[in-house]
């Protein structure tokens, strides 16, 4: 009997190790997607008619949710890019104010569109869904790439960066100040992009600063991410705000502007690219 005990103990030890080994070596879910991103490769998109370019980050897809790989703005779109579109800086003098181009570009704002929050390096804001979508169409024509606004599912996939928690960094709202400009620290205004910590996939300001236009499952406009004016609960990855007429209630024009939101200085966007040439 004594000679059998070591054999039984050894067998139990081997069995125990065999069961434990897979648990120790299994990679975390959020580690896999960045490996896919590196294969896709990030790139910088130049803005025609200017010396400005902005970074696009590659995001791996999720077949279980029907999400194909894509590229998304590393930050919210800033005024340096949007100014070229709205003021026709890529066109000969006057060309952007007449003809077909005048119907596909927004009307020039009457007042400083940045609301005094800041211009260079700040997120473009106060624009309607139509305005954001028109910029994507313009950039597609100018670049030869296919740009659009992200779907709600794509945006949340990028925001979570592999996490399943309330925020991309966990569940504790006490850590939010390191990642987002929101009601507790923003002083009721936007701040320059990329001044807070990015998520695990390198995306800045997915939470807070400005809400970002997306397209929901029914093809309707919705914003995600919350803004500088929102509390922590409105910045959770799953939080959403459908398009609201109140965002343009005080516009004195008749009819009201289709391009600018008189009462929506907290609304901006970031672009998504379907395929890199």
Secondary structure by P-SEA (a helix, b strand, c coil): cccaaaaaaaaaaaaaaaaaccccccccaaaaaaaaaaabbbbbbbbccccbbbbbbbbbbbccccccccccccccccaaaaaaaaaccccccccccccaaaaaccccccccccccccccccccccccaaaaaaaaaaaaaaccbbbbbbcaaaaaaaaacccccccccccccccccccccccccccccccccccccccccccccccccbbbbbbccccbbbbcccccccccccccccccccccccccccccccccccccccccccccbbbbbcccc
